[in-house]
C-alpha cells in the first residue's frame, strides 16, 4: 500500500479517539484503551489503543476520516462460532486487497498480561493493522511464535476466522459523509446528531 495512505491511517488516531465516544455516547475514550497497557505505560496512546467490542464504530469513524482524504473503503463483516461463542467482526477493505482494521488487537490480546508477547502487540506494531490477507497470516505466525515461546502453547488457529470466515460486504452502512446533512443525522438518532455537530466543527482533519 502507498506509504502516504499508511501514514494517513496512523494519523487518524486523535480523530478516532474523539469521535467514537461521541457516536457511542461515552463520557471519555477510556473504553477504547487497554487498562493493563495504561498501567505500564502511564497514559493513553497508540500503544494502549485496542477498541475492544467497538469494531463497528471505529471502522465507521475511520472510513469517514479516509473519505475526507478521497480514500474509499468497503466495510466487511465476518461471522464465526456458534451459540454463546458466536462472534461478529468488521473491518475496512481498501482496493479489494488491503485490510484496514483499527481493532485487530482485541483478538490477539488473549491473556491481557504485560509481557514480551503483549509488548510486541501493543508497542512494536501500529494501532491499526494495514496489509493484505497474506500479511495478516504472517503477523499471526510471528505472534504465534512469540506466544509459544512465552507460554509453551500456541494461539488458536480459529483466531484468523475473524477476517476470513463468512465475509459479507456491508458498505451501505458507511454513510458518515451524509451526516453533514443535519436532517439526515437527525433521522438516524440523537447520537448521530451529536456526531453531526462534531464533524461540522472539526477543523484539523
Secondary structure as a PSIPRED ss2 file (coil, helix, strand):
# PSIPRED VFORMAT (PSIPRED V4.0)

   1 X C   1.000  0.000  0.000
   2 X C   1.000  0.000  0.000
   3 X H   0.000  1.000  0.000
   4 X H   0.000  1.000  0.000
   5 X H   0.000  1.000  0.000
   6 X H   0.000  1.000  0.000
   7 X H   0.000  1.000  0.000
   8 X H   0.000  1.000  0.000
   9 X H   0.000  1.000  0.000
  10 X H   0.000  1.000  0.000
  11 X C   1.000  0.000  0.000
  12 X C   1.000  0.000  0.000
  13 X H   0.000  1.000  0.000
  14 X H   0.000  1.000  0.000
  15 X H   0.000  1.000  0.000
  16 X H   0.000  1.000  0.000
  17 X H   0.000  1.000  0.000
  18 X H   0.000  1.000  0.000
  19 X H   0.000  1.000  0.000
  20 X H   0.000  1.000  0.000
  21 X H   0.000  1.000  0.000
  22 X H   0.000  1.000  0.000
  23 X H   0.000  1.000  0.000
  24 X C   1.000  0.000  0.000
  25 X C   1.000  0.000  0.000
  26 X C   1.000  0.000  0.000
  27 X C   1.000  0.000  0.000
  28 X C   1.000  0.000  0.000
  29 X C   1.000  0.000  0.000
  30 X H   0.000  1.000  0.000
  31 X H   0.000  1.000  0.000
  32 X H   0.000  1.000  0.000
  33 X E   0.000  0.000  1.000
  34 X C   1.000  0.000  0.000
  35 X H   0.000  1.000  0.000
  36 X H   0.000  1.000  0.000
  37 X H   0.000  1.000  0.000
  38 X H   0.000  1.000  0.000
  39 X H   0.000  1.000  0.000
  40 X H   0.000  1.000  0.000
  41 X H   0.000  1.000  0.000
  42 X C   1.000  0.000  0.000
  43 X C   1.000  0.000  0.000
  44 X C   1.000  0.000  0.000
  45 X C   1.000  0.000  0.000
  46 X C   1.000  0.000  0.000
  47 X C   1.000  0.000  0.000
  48 X C   1.000  0.000  0.000
  49 X E   0.000  0.000  1.000
  50 X C   1.000  0.000  0.000
  51 X C   1.000  0.000  0.000
  52 X C   1.000  0.000  0.000
  53 X C   1.000  0.000  0.000
  54 X C   1.000  0.000  0.000
  55 X H   0.000  1.000  0.000
  56 X H   0.000  1.000  0.000
  57 X H   0.000  1.000  0.000
  58 X H   0.000  1.000  0.000
  59 X H   0.000  1.000  0.000
  60 X H   0.000  1.000  0.000
  61 X H   0.000  1.000  0.000
  62 X H   0.000  1.000  0.000
  63 X H   0.000  1.000  0.000
  64 X H   0.000  1.000  0.000
  65 X H   0.000  1.000  0.000
  66 X H   0.000  1.000  0.000
  67 X H   0.000  1.000  0.000
  68 X C   1.000  0.000  0.000
  69 X C   1.000  0.000  0.000
  70 X C   1.000  0.000  0.000
  71 X C   1.000  0.000  0.000
  72 X C   1.000  0.000  0.000
  73 X C   1.000  0.000  0.000
  74 X E   0.000  0.000  1.000
  75 X E   0.000  0.000  1.000
  76 X E   0.000  0.000  1.000
  77 X E   0.000  0.000  1.000
  78 X E   0.000  0.000  1.000
  79 X E   0.000  0.000  1.000
  80 X E   0.000  0.000  1.000
  81 X C   1.000  0.000  0.000
  82 X C   1.000  0.000  0.000
  83 X H   0.000  1.000  0.000
  84 X H   0.000  1.000  0.000
  85 X H   0.000  1.000  0.000
  86 X C   1.000  0.000  0.000
  87 X E   0.000  0.000  1.000
  88 X E   0.000  0.000  1.000
  89 X E   0.000  0.000  1.000
  90 X E   0.000  0.000  1.000
  91 X E   0.000  0.000  1.000
  92 X E   0.000  0.000  1.000
  93 X E   0.000  0.000  1.000
  94 X E   0.000  0.000  1.000
  95 X C   1.000  0.000  0.000
  96 X C   1.000  0.000  0.000
  97 X C   1.000  0.000  0.000
  98 X E   0.000  0.000  1.000
  99 X E   0.000  0.000  1.000
 100 X E   0.000  0.000  1.000
 101 X E   0.000  0.000  1.000
 102 X C   1.000  0.000  0.000
 103 X C   1.000  0.000  0.000
 104 X C   1.000  0.000  0.000
 105 X H   0.000  1.000  0.000
 106 X H   0.000  1.000  0.000
 107 X H   0.000  1.000  0.000
 108 X H   0.000  1.000  0.000
 109 X C   1.000  0.000  0.000
 110 X C   1.000  0.000  0.000
 111 X C   1.000  0.000  0.000
 112 X C   1.000  0.000  0.000
 113 X C   1.000  0.000  0.000
 114 X C   1.000  0.000  0.000
 115 X C   1.000  0.000  0.000
 116 X H   0.000  1.000  0.000
 117 X H   0.000  1.000  0.000
 118 X H   0.000  1.000  0.000
 119 X H   0.000  1.000  0.000
 120 X H   0.000  1.000  0.000
 121 X H   0.000  1.000  0.000
 122 X H   0.000  1.000  0.000
 123 X C   1.000  0.000  0.000
 124 X C   1.000  0.000  0.000
 125 X C   1.000  0.000  0.000
 126 X C   1.000  0.000  0.000
 127 X C   1.000  0.000  0.000
 128 X C   1.000  0.000  0.000
 129 X E   0.000  0.000  1.000
 130 X E   0.000  0.000  1.000
 131 X E   0.000  0.000  1.000
 132 X C   1.000  0.000  0.000
 133 X H   0.000  1.000  0.000
 134 X H   0.000  1.000  0.000
 135 X H   0.000  1.000  0.000
 136 X H   0.000  1.000  0.000
 137 X H   0.000  1.000  0.000
 138 X H   0.000  1.000  0.000
 139 X H   0.000  1.000  0.000
 140 X H   0.000  1.000  0.000
 141 X H   0.000  1.000  0.000
 142 X H   0.000  1.000  0.000
 143 X H   0.000  1.000  0.000
 144 X H   0.000  1.000  0.000
 145 X H   0.000  1.000  0.000
 146 X H   0.000  1.000  0.000
 147 X H   0.000  1.000  0.000
 148 X H   0.000  1.000  0.000
 149 X H   0.000  1.000  0.000
 150 X H   0.000  1.000  0.000
 151 X H   0.000  1.000  0.000
 152 X C   1.000  0.000  0.000
 153 X C   1.000  0.000  0.000
 154 X C   1.000  0.000  0.000
 155 X C   1.000  0.000  0.000
 156 X C   1.000  0.000  0.000
 157 X H   0.000  1.000  0.000
 158 X H   0.000  1.000  0.000
 159 X H   0.000  1.000  0.000
 160 X H   0.000  1.000  0.000
 161 X H   0.000  1.000  0.000
 162 X H   0.000  1.000  0.000
 163 X H   0.000  1.000  0.000
 164 X H   0.000  1.000  0.000
 165 X C   1.000  0.000  0.000
 166 X C   1.000  0.000  0.000
 167 X C   1.000  0.000  0.000
 168 X E   0.000  0.000  1.000
 169 X E   0.000  0.000  1.000
 170 X C   1.000  0.000  0.000
 171 X H   0.000  1.000  0.000
 172 X H   0.000  1.000  0.000
 173 X H   0.000  1.000  0.000
 174 X C   1.000  0.000  0.000
 175 X C   1.000  0.000  0.000
 176 X H   0.000  1.000  0.000
 177 X H   0.000  1.000  0.000
 178 X H   0.000  1.000  0.000
 179 X H   0.000  1.000  0.000
 180 X H   0.000  1.000  0.000
 181 X C   1.000  0.000  0.000
 182 X H   0.000  1.000  0.000
 183 X H   0.000  1.000  0.000
 184 X H   0.000  1.000  0.000
 185 X H   0.000  1.000  0.000
 186 X H   0.000  1.000  0.000
 187 X H   0.000  1.000  0.000
 188 X H   0.000  1.000  0.000
 189 X C   1.000  0.000  0.000
 190 X H   0.000  1.000  0.000
 191 X H   0.000  1.000  0.000
 192 X H   0.000  1.000  0.000
 193 X H   0.000  1.000  0.000
 194 X H   0.000  1.000  0.000
 195 X H   0.000  1.000  0.000
 196 X H   0.000  1.000  0.000
 197 X H   0.000  1.000  0.000
 198 X H   0.000  1.000  0.000
 199 X H   0.000  1.000  0.000
 200 X H   0.000  1.000  0.000
 201 X H   0.000  1.000  0.000
 202 X C   1.000  0.000  0.000
 203 X C   1.000  0.000  0.000
 204 X C   1.000  0.000  0.000
 205 X C   1.000  0.000  0.000
